[in-house]
Amino acid sequence: MIELLTRPVTSPEPVVEPGLSRPSIDCLAELIDVLTARLGRLEAAHDHRAAFCRAYAMYVDGLRSLIDRDGVGASAGWIEQIELDVARRYLRALDAWDRHDMAGTPAPWRAAFAKSKLGGLSVHEDLRLSIYAHTAYELPLALARADLSPRQRSMHADAYRTVTTLLTGSGGAFCGAALRTYAATPSIVRALGRGDGAMSGEWIEAMRRRAWCEALALYDAHRDVERSAAFGHIETAALKSIANAQPSRGWLASLSTGWRFPA
């Protein structure tokens, strides 16, 4: 648990911990290709983790389109850097879990993958577990590793809000596409549009807003004990969210008995 115990930096390059290799992914287009290939393998293995992988690949494609339209201005490189950092760690967690390397799988991902592996969860619940690990754990750490100096915060905050708006407006569609693919429930996208409480745009926005605040607290910590406490809070909060994830009610009742990928 030493990922953020190095001192904050003011360069736009993220902190790199010694001994950690990174998948060779240099841009969002390459990331989409990697996620698509990984999705194919997960689906072929009937692996429930494919639900999040599909939604994530769609989100990255939407983010790339936003950047191509100059939707985040001068922060484009910063936004891409954060996404690639988060994605590398997600892919590393998948690889470590598949190698049965529990020590190399961060605790929130380990908890999410283990809960998913038990089976009996709906596609919605499997998807939500990885969203917790991704947004409540990896995102604030990636933000803190990136440039969050006071001089840059205002510009980056505007770009971050723009990306959050993209997710708030389209997150239901991204998640809905994954759910519809595996659960074959035509009403899911409409239900997400009405707001489920666990997958709504408001929920996504709230999680990303919390990630931003936690990243600032971690970045501004000047002593090892402060950074350790901030990191511990982020990890504990993510683990608690995963542990407390319960089957949703109402329109998801038809999915609560578990699901399978098509053979």
VOBA-1610 file (N, C-alpha, C; in pm, whole numbers, padded with zeros to 5 digits, always signed):
BEGIN
Met+00083-00119+00000Met+00000+00000+00000Met+00087+00126+00000Ile+00178+00137-00096Ile+00269+00250-00096Ile+00255+00333-00222Glu+00145+00317-00294Glu+00134+00376-00426Glu+00145+00528-00426Leu+00092+00593-00322Leu+00094+00738-00320Leu+00175+00792-00203Leu+00271+00715-00156Leu+00351+00761-00044Leu+00476+00835-00090Thr+00490+00852-00221Thr+00595+00938-00272Thr+00546+01082-00265Arg+00640+01175-00269Arg+00600+01315-00255Arg+00525+01363-00379Pro+00425+01452-00360Pro+00356+01510-00475Pro+00455+01583-00565Val+00425+01588-00692Val+00511+01657-00787Val+00432+01764-00857Thr+00501+01860-00916Thr+00431+01967-00986Thr+00447+01957-01137Ser+00517+01854-01185Ser+00526+01833-01329Ser+00402+01757-01374Pro+00368+01768-01504Pro+00249+01696-01553Pro+00270+01546-01565Glu+00391+01497-01537Glu+00415+01354-01544Glu+00371+01288-01414Pro+00297+01177-01422Pro+00253+01110-01300Pro+00369+01046-01226Val+00350+01029-01096Val+00450+00959-01016Val+00454+00813-01058Val+00572+00760-01082Val+00588+00620-01120Val+00657+00548-01006Glu+00592+00447-00951Glu+00650+00374-00840Glu+00754+00276-00891Pro+00868+00262-00825Pro+00972+00169-00870Pro+00918+00027-00877Gly+00962-00044-00982Gly+00928-00184-00993Gly+00795-00213-01060Leu+00720-00106-01097Leu+00590-00129-01161Leu+00605-00108-01311Ser+00577-00213-01388Ser+00578-00198-01532Ser+00441-00153-01579Arg+00437-00100-01700Arg+00310-00052-01753Arg+00285-00114-01890Pro+00162-00151-01918Pro+00131-00193-02054Pro+00167-00081-02151Ser+00216-00115-02267Ser+00258-00013-02363Ser+00136+00041-02436Ile+00075+00143-02377Ile-00042+00209-02435Ile-00013+00359-02431Asp-00007+00422-02548Asp+00037+00561-02554Asp-00071+00660-02592Cys-00189+00612-02630Cys-00296+00705-02667Cys-00430+00633-02650Leu-00538+00711-02656Leu-00671+00654-02635Leu-00709+00557-02746Ala-00664+00582-02868Ala-00695+00490-02978Ala-00635+00352-02950Glu-00511+00350-02901Glu-00449+00221-02865Glu-00523+00157-02749Leu-00565+00240-02653Leu-00638+00186-02538Leu-00768+00119-02581Ile-00840+00180-02674Ile-00964+00120-02723Ile-00937-00016-02786Asp-00829-00025-02865Asp-00792-00153-02926Asp-00761-00258-02820Val-00686-00218-02717Val-00650-00312-02611Val-00775-00357-02535Leu-00864-00264-02502Leu-00986-00299-02430Leu-01075-00390-02515Thr-01082-00362-02645Thr-01164-00445-02734Thr-01110-00588-02740Ala-00977-00600-02748Ala-00918-00734-02750Ala-00942-00806-02617Arg-00926-00732-02507Arg-00950-00794-02376Arg-01096-00834-02360Leu-01186-00751-02409Leu-01328-00782-02402Leu-01358-00913-02476Gly-01296-00932-02593Gly-01318-01055-02667Gly-01277-01178-02588Arg-01164-01168-02516Arg-01118-01281-02437Arg-01209-01306-02317Leu-01254-01200-02253Leu-01342-01215-02138Leu-01476-01277-02179Glu-01530-01232-02291Glu-01657-01287-02338Glu-01642-01433-02379Ala-01530-01465-02445Ala-01508-01604-02487Ala-01500-01697-02367Ala-01450-01644-02255Ala-01439-01724-02133Ala-01564-01714-02046His-01667-01645-02095His-01789-01623-02017His-01756-01561-01881Asp-01661-01469-01883Asp-01614-01402-01761Asp-01702-01281-01733His-01759-01274-01613His-01851-01166-01579His-01785-01028-01582Arg-01653-01023-01575Arg-01585-00894-01579Arg-01599-00825-01715Ala-01650-00896-01813Ala-01670-00836-01945Ala-01771-00722-01940Ala-01863-00725-01846Ala-01966-00620-01840Ala-01902-00483-01823Phe-01810-00471-01729Phe-01743-00343-01709Phe-01650-00311-01825Cys-01579-00411-01876Cys-01487-00388-01985Cys-01558-00328-02107Arg-01678-00378-02136Arg-01754-00325-02249Arg-01796-00180-02225Ala-01851-00153-02106Ala-01893-00017-02075Ala-01773+00078-02075Tyr-01661+00033-02024Tyr-01541+00116-02017Tyr-01489+00149-02158Ala-01486+00049-02245Ala-01440+00072-02382Ala-01529+00174-02453Met-01659+00168-02429Met-01750+00265-02490Met-01726+00405-02435Tyr-01700+00414-02306Tyr-01673+00545-02246Tyr-01545+00605-02304Val-01438+00525-02316Val-01312+00576-02369Val-01331+00623-02512Asp-01412+00552-02590Asp-01441+00595-02727Asp-01513+00729-02726Gly-01608+00747-02633Gly-01677+00875-02621Gly-01582+00986-02578Leu-01490+00955-02488Leu-01392+01054-02444Leu-01300+01094-02559Arg-01258+00996-02638Arg-01172+01029-02752Arg-01244+01122-02849Ser-01372+01096-02873Ser-01449+01184-02962Ser-01459+01325-02905Leu-01478+01335-02773Leu-01485+01466-02707Leu-01354+01542-02726Ile-01242+01475-02707Ile-01112+01540-02723Ile-01089+01579-02868Asp-01127+01492-02960Asp-01111+01523-03103Asp-01191+01646-03144Arg-01302+01671-03076Arg-01384+01791-03105Arg-01332+01913-03030Asp-01215+01901-02966Asp-01156+02008-02887Asp-01247+02045-02770Gly-01311+01943-02714Gly-01408+01968-02608Gly-01348+01997-02472Val-01217+01972-02455Val-01154+01999-02326Val-01037+02095-02340Gly-01024+02156-02457Gly-00925+02261-02477Gly-00783+02217-02447Ala-00712+02308-02378Ala-00570+02285-02352Ala-00544+02173-02252Ser-00649+02123-02188Ser-00633+02014-02091Ser-00641+01876-02155Ala-00647+01871-02287Ala-00663+01741-02355Ala-00554+01643-02316Gly-00428+01689-02315Gly-00318+01600-02279Gly-00328+01551-02135Trp-00371+01640-02048Trp-00385+01606-01906Trp-00495+01503-01886Ile-00609+01523-01953Ile-00721+01429-01943Ile-00680+01293-01997Glu-00613+01293-02111Glu-00570+01165-02170Glu-00470+01095-02080Gln-00379+01170-02020Gln-00281+01112-01929Gln-00348+01041-01814Ile-00450+01105-01755Ile-00522+01046-01643Ile-00590+00916-01686Glu-00658+00920-01801Glu-00732+00803-01847Glu-00638+00687-01875Leu-00524+00715-01937Leu-00429+00609-01965Leu-00371+00552-01835Asp-00347+00639-01738Asp-00295+00592-01609Asp-00396+00499-01541Val-00522+00540-01537Val-00626+00457-01477Val-00639+00325-01552Ala-00637+00332-01685Ala-00656+00212-01767Ala-00541+00113-01748Arg-00418+00164-01742Arg-00304+00074-01723Arg-00319-00004-01593Arg-00366+00063-01491Arg-00381-00003-01361Arg-00497-00101-01361Tyr-00603-00068-01431Tyr-00714-00163-01446Tyr-00666-00288-01517Leu-00593-00271-01627Leu-00544-00386-01704Leu-00442-00466-01623Arg-00359-00395-01546Arg-00263-00465-01461Arg-00335-00547-01355Ala-00445-00492-01301Ala-00523-00566-01201Ala-00585-00691-01262Leu-00638-00679-01384Leu-00692-00797-01452Leu-00584-00904-01470Asp-00467-00862-01515Asp-00358-00958-01539Asp-00314-01024-01409Ala-00298-00945-01304Ala-00253-01000-01177Ala-00354-01102-01124Trp-00482-01069-01132Trp-00585-01161-01084Trp-00583-01290-01164Asp-00566-01278-01295Asp-00565-01397-01380Asp-00443-01485-01353Arg-00335-01425-01302Arg-00215-01503-01266Arg-00226-01555-01123His-00338-01530-01058His-00359-01566-00917His-00258-01494-00828Asp-00219-01374-00870Asp-00126-01291-00794Asp-00209-01196-00707Met-00249-01245-00591Met-00335-01164-00505Met-00261-01042-00451Ala-00132-01058-00422Ala-00055-00945-00371Ala-00043-00835-00476Gly-00042-00873-00603Gly-00030-00776-00711Gly-00162-00717-00756Thr-00272-00764-00700Thr-00405-00712-00733Thr-00447-00615-00623Pro-00462-00487-00652Pro-00501-00392-00547Pro-00628-00437-00475Ala-00635-00408-00346Ala-00743-00461-00262Ala-00884-00434-00317Pro-00915-00312-00364Pro-01051-00291-00417Pro-01082-00377-00539Trp-00985-00391-00630Trp-01008-00477-00745Trp-01020-00622-00701Arg-00937-00662-00605Arg-00943-00799-00554Arg-01081-00828-00495Ala-01135-00732-00421Ala-01267-00750-00362Ala-01376-00757-00469Ala-01365-00669-00569Ala-01466-00667-00675Ala-01462-00795-00757Phe-01341-00839-00796Phe-01328-00960-00878Phe-01372-01083-00799Ala-01338-01088-00671Ala-01375-01204-00590Ala-01527-01213-00575Lys-01590-01100-00551Lys-01735-01099-00534Lys-01805-01138-00664Ser-01750-01093-00775Ser-01806-01128-00905Ser-01787-01276-00934Lys-01671-01330-00896Lys-01639-01470-00925Lys-01733-01566-00853Leu-01787-01524-00739Leu-01877-01611-00663Leu-02003-01645-00742Gly-02035-01560-00841Gly-02154-01586-00922Gly-02281-01550-00848Gly-02392-01565-00917Gly-02520-01536-00856Gly-02556-01390-00858Leu-02465-01303-00908Leu-02494-01161-00917Leu-02557-01129-01051Ser-02632-01023-01053Ser-02686-00978-01182Ser-02577-00907-01259Val-02597-00889-01388Val-02500-00816-01469Val-02485-00674-01416His-02593-00617-01368His-02590-00482-01311His-02496-00478-01191Glu-02504-00577-01104Glu-02421-00578-00984Glu-02274-00601-01019Asp-02246-00690-01114Asp-02109-00712-01157Asp-02049-00583-01213Leu-02127-00513-01293Leu-02081-00388-01351Leu-02053-00284-01242Arg-02143-00277-01147Arg-02131-00176-01041Arg-02008-00201-00953Leu-01973-00326-00927Leu-01856-00356-00845Leu-01730-00296-00905Ser-01711-00313-01035Ser-01591-00260-01099Ser-01596-00109-01112Ile-01715-00053-01125Ile-01725+00093-01129Ile-01680+00152-00997Tyr-01715+00088-00886Tyr-01668+00134-00756Tyr-01516+00133-00750Ala-01454+00020-00789Ala-01308+00010-00782Ala-01242+00112-00874His-01301+00133-00990His-01245+00223-01090His-01257+00370-01047Thr-01376+00411-01004Thr-01402+00552-00978Thr-01369+00593-00835Ala-01396+00505-00739Ala-01372+00542-00599Ala-01228+00518-00557Tyr-01154+00435-00632Tyr-01017+00402-00593Tyr-00914+00450-00695Glu-00921+00400-00817Glu-00817+00432-00914Glu-00821+00578-00960Leu-00939+00634-00978Leu-00948+00770-01032Leu-00884+00874-00940Pro-00915+00878-00810Pro-00848+00978-00727Pro-00697+00961-00722Leu-00648+00837-00726Leu-00504+00815-00724Leu-00441+00866-00854Ala-00506+00843-00967Ala-00453+00890-01095Ala-00455+01043-01100Leu-00561+01103-01050Leu-00567+01249-01046Leu-00454+01306-00961Ala-00427+01243-00848Ala-00322+01292-00759Ala-00184+01274-00821Arg-00166+01168-00901Arg-00037+01148-00966Arg-00014+01250-01077Ala-00122+01303-01132Ala-00111+01400-01240Ala-00089+01540-01181Asp-00075+01638-01267Asp-00047+01774-01223Asp-00171+01838-01163Leu-00171+01858-01032Leu-00281+01928-00964Leu-00227+02048-00888Ser-00122+02111-00941Ser-00067+02229-00876Ser-00172+02339-00875Pro-00166+02428-00776Pro-00265+02536-00768Pro-00275+02617-00898Arg-00163+02635-00966Arg-00164+02713-01090Arg-00249+02649-01198Gln-00255+02518-01198Gln-00325+02447-01304Gln-00466+02404-01265Arg-00501+02411-01140Arg-00625+02349-01095Arg-00750+02406-01163Ser-00752+02537-01179Ser-00872+02597-01237Ser-00898+02546-01377Met-00794+02545-01461Met-00810+02498-01598Met-00847+02350-01599His-00776+02270-01521His-00804+02128-01519His-00942+02098-01462Ala-00985+02176-01364Ala-01116+02152-01304Ala-01226+02172-01407Asp-01211+02272-01492Asp-01311+02295-01597Asp-01316+02177-01693Ala-01200+02127-01732Ala-01196+02012-01823Ala-01253+01888-01756Tyr-01220+01870-01629Tyr-01270+01755-01554Tyr-01422+01759-01547Arg-01477+01877-01524Arg-01624+01890-01520Arg-01685+01859-01656Thr-01615+01896-01764Thr-01666+01867-01898Thr-01673+01716-01921Val-01569+01644-01878Val-01570+01499-01893Val-01678+01438-01804Thr-01695+01491-01684Thr-01800+01442-01595Thr-01937+01464-01657Thr-01955+01576-01725Thr-02081+01602-01795Thr-02105+01499-01904Leu-01996+01463-01976Leu-02008+01357-02077Leu-02058+01228-02013Leu-02001+01191-01899Leu-02043+01070-01831Leu-02183+01082-01775Thr-02215+01197-01720Thr-02348+01216-01664Thr-02455+01203-01771Gly-02424+01257-01889Gly-02521+01251-01998Gly-02525+01118-02070Ser-02411+01049-02073Ser-02401+00926-02153Ser-02373+00802-02071Gly-02347+00821-01942Gly-02313+00706-01858Gly-02420+00600-01859Gly-02545+00643-01858Gly-02655+00547-01863Gly-02653+00467-01992Ala-02616+00534-02101Ala-02609+00465-02230Ala-02494+00365-02231Phe-02378+00406-02176Phe-02263+00315-02172Phe-02297+00191-02090Cys-02347+00215-01968Cys-02382+00103-01880Cys-02498+00023-01938Gly-02594+00095-01993Gly-02711+00029-02049Gly-02675-00064-02164Ala-02578-00023-02246Ala-02537-00108-02357Ala-02476-00238-02305Ala-02395-00228-02200Ala-02337-00349-02142Ala-02445-00438-02083Leu-02536-00376-02009Leu-02643-00454-01947Leu-02732-00519-02052Arg-02766-00442-02154Arg-02854-00494-02258Arg-02787-00607-02335Thr-02655-00596-02357Thr-02582-00699-02431Thr-02593-00835-02362Tyr-02578-00834-02230Tyr-02571-00961-02158Tyr-02702-01002-02094Ala-02788-00906-02063Ala-02912-00940-01995Ala-03033-00942-02087Ala-03017-00886-02207Ala-03125-00886-02306Ala-03255-00832-02248Thr-03246-00718-02179Thr-03363-00655-02120Thr-03386-00522-02190Pro-03484-00513-02281Pro-03501-00392-02363Pro-03527-00265-02283Ser-03581-00277-02164Ser-03620-00156-02091Ser-03507-00096-02009Ile-03389-00158-02013Ile-03282-00114-01924Ile-03237+00029-01952Val-03214+00062-02079Val-03166+00196-02111Val-03269+00300-02068Arg-03397+00271-02091Arg-03501+00366-02048Arg-03503+00377-01897Ala-03483+00265-01829Ala-03484+00268-01683Ala-03366+00349-01630Leu-03249+00333-01691Leu-03133+00410-01650Leu-03157+00559-01673Gly-03228+00590-01782Gly-03259+00730-01809Gly-03347+00791-01701Arg-03434+00710-01642Arg-03519+00759-01533Arg-03441+00771-01403Gly-03330+00699-01396Gly-03248+00705-01275Gly-03272+00585-01186Asp-03168+00506-01167Asp-03180+00386-01084Asp-03134+00411-00942Gly-03058+00520-00921Gly-03007+00548-00789Gly-02867+00494-00770Ala-02835+00386-00839Ala-02701+00329-00830Ala-02624+00345-00960Met-02692+00377-01068Met-02625+00392-01197Met-02663+00523-01265Ser-02734+00609-01197Ser-02783+00731-01259Ser-02669+00828-01286Gly-02697+00928-01370Gly-02599+01031-01395Gly-02559+01103-01268Glu-02655+01123-01179Glu-02625+01191-01053Glu-02527+01110-00969Trp-02542+00978-00972Trp-02451+00891-00896Trp-02311+00898-00955Ile-02300+00893-01086Ile-02170+00903-01152Ile-02105+01037-01121Glu-02182+01143-01130Glu-02128+01276-01102Glu-02080+01287-00958Ala-02157+01234-00865Ala-02119+01242-00724Ala-01990+01165-00697Met-01975+01049-00758Met-01853+00970-00738Met-01732+01042-00795Arg-01745+01103-00911Arg-01632+01173-00972Arg-01600+01300-00895Arg-01700+01365-00842Arg-01676+01484-00760Arg-01598+01446-00634Arg-01636+01334-00573Arg-01565+01287-00455Arg-01421+01250-00490Ala-01401+01187-00605Ala-01267+01149-00647Ala-01177+01272-00663Trp-01232+01380-00717Trp-01156+01504-00734Trp-01113+01560-00598Cys-01206+01565-00504Cys-01176+01618-00371Cys-01073+01532-00298Glu-01085+01400-00311Glu-00990+01311-00246Glu-00850+01325-00308Ala-00846+01345-00438Ala-00718+01364-00505Ala-00648+01490-00456Leu-00725+01597-00440Leu-00666+01722-00389Leu-00611+01702-00249Ala-00685+01632-00165Ala-00639+01609-00028Ala-00510+01527-00028Leu-00503+01428-00116Leu-00384+01344-00123Leu-00266+01421-00181Tyr-00292+01501-00283Tyr-00185+01577-00347Tyr-00128+01682-00253Asp-00214+01742-00172Asp-00171+01851-00082Asp-00106+01800+00046Ala-00111+01670+00070Ala-00047+01616+00191Ala+00104+01631+00180His+00166+01682+00285His+00309+01712+00278His+00394+01618+00364Arg+00332+01537+00442Arg+00407+01443+00525Arg+00363+01301+00492Asp+00455+01207+00512Asp+00424+01067+00482Asp+00301+01020+00558Val+00289+01060+00684Val+00176+01015+00763Val+00045+01070+00709Glu+00048+01194+00657Glu-00072+01251+00597Glu-00109+01179+00469Arg-00009+01150+00387Arg-00036+01080+00261Arg-00086+00939+00287Ser-00026+00874+00386Ser-00068+00739+00421Ser-00213+00738+00468Ala-00250+00838+00549Ala-00388+00845+00598Ala-00485+00873+00485Ala-00447+00963+00393Ala-00535+00997+00281Ala-00554+00877+00190Phe-00443+00807+00161Phe-00453+00686+00077Phe-00539+00580+00145Gly-00518+00563+00276Gly-00596+00464+00350Gly-00744+00494+00346His-00778+00623+00353His-00920+00661+00347His-00980+00624+00212Ile-00907+00652+00104Ile-00957+00622-00030Ile-00978+00471-00047Glu-00879+00393-00006Glu-00889+00248-00020Glu-01003+00193+00065Thr-01015+00240+00189Thr-01119+00192+00279Thr-01258+00226+00227Ala-01274+00348+00176Ala-01404+00389+00124Ala-01445+00304+00004Ala-01348+00275-00084Ala-01379+00192-00200Ala-01416+00051-00157Leu-01340-00006-00065Leu-01369-00141-00015Leu-01505-00147+00052Lys-01540-00044+00126Lys-01668-00041+00195Lys-01783-00036+00093Ser-01766+00043-00011Ser-01869+00051-00115Ser-01889-00083-00183Ile-01778-00153-00211Ile-01788-00284-00276Ile-01852-00386-00182Ala-01810-00384-00056Ala-01864-00480+00040Ala-02013-00460+00064Asn-02057-00334+00058Asn-02196-00301+00087Asn-02286-00308-00036Ala-02229-00336-00153Ala-02310-00342-00275Ala-02414-00453-00261Gln-02538-00415-00272Gln-02648-00509-00257Gln-02732-00512-00384Pro-02803-00620-00409Pro-02891-00625-00526Pro-02989-00508-00524Ser-03002-00441-00639Ser-03095-00330-00649Ser-03238-00381-00660Arg-03331-00296-00626Arg-03471-00336-00626Arg-03544-00281-00748Gly-03673-00298-00749Gly-03756-00238-00853Gly-03733-00303-00988Trp-03693-00218-01086Trp-03685-00266-01223Trp-03575-00369-01243Leu-03485-00384-01147Leu-03379-00483-01161Leu-03416-00619-01103Ala-03536-00632-01054Ala-03576-00759-00990Ala-03556-00877-01085Ser-03581-00854-01213Ser-03570-00965-01308Ser-03426-01009-01330Leu-03329-00927-01284Leu-03189-00962-01304Leu-03124-01015-01177Ser-03196-01020-01068Ser-03134-01045-00940Ser-03099-01191-00914Thr-03135-01280-01003Thr-03108-01422-00982Thr-02984-01470-01056Gly-02906-01377-01110Gly-02784-01417-01179Gly-02802-01417-01330Trp-02690-01431-01401Trp-02695-01422-01547Trp-02578-01498-01604Arg-02587-01524-01735Arg-02480-01593-01805Arg-02458-01526-01939Phe-02335-01532-01986Phe-02309-01489-02122Phe-02365-01594-02217Pro-02407-01552-02335Pro-02455-01651-02432Pro-02345-01748-02469Ala-02381-01875-02478Ala-02281-01979-02509Ala-02235-01965-02654
//
